[in-house]
């Protein structure tokens, strides 16, 4: 079972892919880099796997992060600016 949840572009050659899978017969969530280049195209070793029995704990930690926590005083890194929003993130 593999179900891609989504991906985020990291740079021109690399995406961060989130998927639900059953690696080794054990279900969980995998967050891994996928690279496309002349030498190699595929998943890299960079990333992590959250076992299904730890997913609720992981989700609770992620939900504790507010958009204000991610704001910086000066955004010179070229990253997309986080806009102020009164919207709440959906809790799945």
C-alpha positions as CSV (number, residue, x, y, z in Angstrom):
1,X,0.0,0.0,0.0
2,X,1.4,3.4,-1.0
3,X,-0.6,6.6,-1.0
4,X,1.1,9.9,-1.9
5,X,-0.3,12.7,0.3
6,X,1.5,15.5,-1.3
7,X,4.8,17.2,-2.2
8,X,6.6,20.4,-1.6
9,X,9.3,21.8,-3.9
10,X,12.5,22.2,-2.0
11,X,14.6,23.4,-5.0
12,X,14.9,22.9,-8.8
13,X,15.9,19.3,-8.4
14,X,14.4,18.1,-5.2
15,X,10.8,17.7,-3.8
16,X,9.8,16.7,-0.3
17,X,7.2,13.9,-0.6
18,X,4.8,12.8,2.1
19,X,3.2,9.4,1.7
20,X,1.5,6.7,3.7
21,X,3.1,3.3,3.1
22,X,3.7,-0.1,4.6
23,X,7.4,-0.3,4.4
24,X,8.6,-3.7,5.7
25,X,4.9,-4.7,6.3
26,X,4.6,-1.9,8.9
27,X,2.3,1.0,8.1
28,X,3.4,4.6,8.7
29,X,4.0,8.0,7.2
30,X,7.2,8.6,5.2
31,X,8.6,12.1,4.6
32,X,11.4,11.8,2.1
33,X,13.3,13.8,-0.5
34,X,12.9,12.9,-4.1
35,X,15.6,14.2,-6.5
36,X,15.8,14.4,-10.3
37,X,19.2,14.8,-11.9
38,X,21.3,13.5,-14.7
39,X,23.0,11.1,-12.3
40,X,20.1,9.9,-10.2
41,X,16.3,10.1,-10.1
42,X,14.5,8.8,-7.1
43,X,14.1,8.9,-3.3
44,X,17.2,9.8,-1.3
45,X,18.2,8.7,2.2
46,X,17.2,12.1,3.5
47,X,14.0,12.0,5.4
48,X,12.2,10.1,8.1
49,X,9.4,7.6,8.8
50,X,6.7,8.0,11.4
51,X,5.3,4.5,12.4
52,X,1.5,4.4,12.5
53,X,1.5,3.9,16.3
54,X,3.4,7.2,16.8
55,X,1.5,9.2,14.2
56,X,-1.0,10.7,16.7
57,X,1.8,11.9,18.8
58,X,3.6,13.4,15.8
59,X,0.5,15.1,14.5
60,X,-0.1,16.7,18.0
61,X,3.4,18.1,18.0
62,X,3.0,19.5,14.5
63,X,-0.3,21.1,15.4
64,X,1.4,23.0,18.3
65,X,3.4,25.0,15.7
66,X,1.7,28.3,15.0
67,X,2.4,30.5,12.0
68,X,3.8,33.1,14.3
69,X,6.5,30.6,15.3
70,X,7.6,30.4,11.7
71,X,7.9,34.1,11.1
72,X,11.3,35.7,11.0
73,X,12.2,39.4,11.6
74,X,13.7,39.6,8.1
75,X,13.0,37.2,5.4
76,X,16.1,37.4,3.3
77,X,16.5,33.7,2.7
78,X,14.4,33.7,-0.5
79,X,11.7,31.6,1.1
80,X,8.1,32.3,0.6
81,X,6.8,34.8,3.2
82,X,4.2,33.5,5.6
83,X,1.2,35.7,5.5
84,X,-0.9,36.7,8.5
85,X,-4.0,34.7,8.6
86,X,-6.9,34.3,11.0
87,X,-7.6,30.9,9.5
88,X,-7.0,27.8,11.6
89,X,-5.2,24.9,10.1
90,X,-7.5,21.9,9.7
91,X,-6.8,19.1,12.2
92,X,-7.0,15.7,10.5
